[in-house]
Amino acid sequence: MINEIIKRNGLTFGVLTGIISALITTTIYAVDLNLFVSWWVGIISIVTYLVIGIILLSKTKKELNGLFTFKDAFTTYFICAVIAILIGTSFNILLFNVIDPSAQDTLKEITLKNTVAMMQKFNSPAAAINEVIAKMKDSNPFSTMELLKGSASSIVFSSIFGLIMAAFFKSKSQE
């Protein structure tokens, strides 16, 4: 049985993080689609989610009076992460497949241009660049199925990150 504090905080912070994710996506969409492939936007997003995770685990540990097992810390983070990922993915599916499907093509072109520019910067052979171009033209990273696959890998990555965070936030043994 999961502690009510763990469930409540995981759910609350998961919904909050999911909404923040949707707001970040909406802001980028409204301002400039090129920001979707900007490295600094990615860094800001990661730092935002890291800070939310730290606040979540600190708050939960405090509410549990410092008695925070590794399992409880991981469970809290995992609940939050899964809910946030599901909300963010649902929003992306809605935005890119219902509201504005044409944004898929624009983002695909932006991503392709950035990838080619980066490969050229690293002096990749023309054959390798052409192969990547062909693969990218055949894929659609914003289709519903690809977004769902991406959410599955996000859950795996978040689980690994959650294990690390849980190791930091668990209570020290009293031995």
C-alpha positions as CSV (number, residue, x, y, z in Angstrom):
1,M,0.0,0.0,0.0
2,I,1.4,3.4,-1.0
3,N,1.5,6.1,1.6
4,E,-1.2,8.9,1.0
5,I,1.5,11.6,1.2
6,I,3.5,9.9,-1.5
7,K,0.5,9.4,-3.7
8,R,-0.8,13.0,-3.2
9,N,2.6,14.6,-3.9
10,G,3.4,12.4,-6.8
11,L,0.0,13.2,-8.4
12,T,0.1,16.9,-7.6
13,F,3.6,17.4,-8.9
14,G,3.0,15.2,-11.9
15,V,0.0,17.3,-13.0
16,L,2.0,20.5,-12.3
17,T,5.0,19.2,-14.3
18,G,2.7,18.0,-17.1
19,I,1.1,21.4,-17.3
20,I,4.5,23.2,-17.3
21,S,5.6,20.9,-20.1
22,A,2.5,21.8,-22.1
23,L,3.1,25.5,-21.4
24,I,6.7,25.2,-22.5
25,T,5.6,23.5,-25.7
26,T,2.9,26.1,-26.3
27,T,5.3,29.0,-25.7
28,I,7.8,27.5,-28.1
29,Y,5.1,26.8,-30.7
30,A,3.8,30.4,-30.4
31,V,7.1,32.1,-30.4
32,D,9.3,30.3,-32.9
33,L,9.3,26.6,-34.1
34,N,13.1,26.8,-34.4
35,L,13.3,26.8,-30.6
36,F,12.2,23.1,-30.6
37,V,15.6,22.2,-31.8
38,S,17.5,24.8,-29.8
39,W,20.0,23.2,-27.3
40,W,19.6,26.0,-24.7
41,V,15.8,25.4,-24.6
42,G,16.5,21.8,-23.9
43,I,18.9,22.7,-21.1
44,I,16.4,25.0,-19.5
45,S,13.7,22.3,-19.7
46,I,15.9,19.7,-18.1
47,V,16.9,22.2,-15.3
48,T,13.2,23.0,-14.7
49,Y,12.3,19.4,-14.4
50,L,15.3,18.7,-12.1
51,V,14.3,21.6,-9.8
52,I,10.7,20.3,-9.7
53,G,12.0,16.8,-8.8
54,I,14.2,18.2,-6.0
55,I,11.3,20.3,-4.6
56,L,9.0,17.2,-4.8
57,L,11.3,14.9,-3.0
58,S,12.3,17.5,-0.4
59,K,8.7,18.3,0.4
60,T,7.7,14.7,0.6
61,K,10.6,13.8,2.8
62,K,9.7,16.7,5.1
63,E,6.1,15.7,5.3
64,L,7.2,12.1,6.2
65,N,9.2,13.6,9.0
66,G,12.5,12.6,7.4
67,L,11.6,8.9,7.2
68,F,12.0,8.4,3.5
69,T,13.1,5.0,2.2
70,F,14.7,4.5,-1.2
71,K,11.5,2.8,-2.4
72,D,9.3,5.7,-1.2
73,A,11.5,8.3,-2.8
74,F,11.6,6.4,-6.1
75,T,7.8,5.8,-6.0
76,T,7.1,9.5,-5.4
77,Y,9.3,10.5,-8.3
78,F,8.1,7.8,-10.6
79,I,4.4,8.7,-10.1
80,C,5.2,12.3,-10.8
81,A,7.2,11.5,-13.9
82,V,4.7,9.1,-15.4
83,I,1.8,11.5,-15.0
84,A,3.8,14.4,-16.4
85,I,5.0,12.4,-19.4
86,L,1.4,11.3,-20.1
87,I,0.1,14.8,-19.9
88,G,2.9,16.2,-22.0
89,T,2.6,13.5,-24.6
90,S,-1.2,13.8,-24.8
91,F,-0.7,17.6,-25.4
92,N,1.9,17.0,-28.1
93,I,-0.4,14.5,-29.9
94,L,-3.3,17.0,-29.7
95,L,-1.1,19.9,-30.9
96,F,0.8,18.1,-33.7
97,N,-1.9,15.7,-35.0
98,V,-5.2,17.6,-34.4
99,I,-4.7,21.3,-33.9
100,D,-1.8,21.9,-36.4
101,P,-0.6,18.9,-38.3
102,S,1.3,21.1,-40.7
103,A,3.7,22.0,-37.9
104,Q,5.0,18.4,-38.2
105,D,6.4,19.1,-41.7
106,T,7.9,22.5,-40.6
107,L,9.6,20.9,-37.6
108,K,10.8,18.0,-39.7
109,E,12.5,20.4,-42.1
110,I,14.0,22.5,-39.3
111,T,15.4,19.3,-37.7
112,L,16.8,18.1,-41.0
113,K,18.5,21.4,-41.7
114,N,20.0,21.5,-38.2
115,T,21.2,17.9,-38.3
116,V,22.9,18.4,-41.7
117,A,24.5,21.6,-40.5
118,M,25.9,19.8,-37.4
119,M,27.1,16.9,-39.4
120,Q,28.9,19.2,-41.8
121,K,30.4,21.1,-38.9
122,F,31.9,17.8,-37.7
123,N,33.2,17.0,-41.2
124,S,31.0,13.9,-41.7
125,P,31.3,12.2,-45.1
126,A,28.7,13.2,-47.7
127,A,27.5,9.6,-47.9
128,A,26.7,9.6,-44.1
129,I,24.9,12.9,-44.4
130,N,22.8,11.6,-47.4
131,E,22.0,8.4,-45.4
132,V,20.7,10.5,-42.4
133,I,18.7,12.7,-44.7
134,A,17.0,9.7,-46.3
135,K,16.2,8.2,-42.9
136,M,14.8,11.5,-41.6
137,K,12.6,12.0,-44.6
138,D,11.1,8.6,-44.1
139,S,10.3,9.1,-40.4
140,N,7.7,11.3,-38.7
141,P,8.7,11.9,-35.1
142,F,5.5,13.8,-34.4
143,S,3.1,11.1,-35.4
144,T,0.9,9.7,-32.6
145,M,2.8,6.4,-32.6
146,E,6.2,8.0,-32.5
147,L,5.2,10.3,-29.7
148,L,3.9,7.3,-27.8
149,K,7.2,5.5,-28.4
150,G,9.0,8.6,-27.2
151,S,6.9,8.7,-24.0
152,A,7.9,5.1,-23.3
153,S,11.6,5.9,-23.6
154,S,11.0,9.0,-21.5
155,I,9.5,6.8,-18.8
156,V,12.6,4.6,-18.9
157,F,15.0,7.6,-18.8
158,S,13.0,9.1,-15.9
159,S,13.1,5.9,-14.0
160,I,16.9,5.8,-14.2
161,F,16.9,9.5,-13.1
162,G,14.4,8.7,-10.4
163,L,16.7,5.9,-9.0
164,I,19.6,8.4,-8.8
165,M,17.3,11.0,-7.1
166,A,15.9,8.5,-4.7
167,A,19.5,7.5,-3.7
168,F,20.2,11.1,-2.8
169,F,16.9,11.8,-0.9
170,K,16.4,8.5,1.0
171,S,16.9,8.7,4.8
172,K,20.3,7.7,6.1
173,S,20.2,4.4,8.0
174,Q,20.3,4.7,11.8
175,E,22.9,1.9,12.2
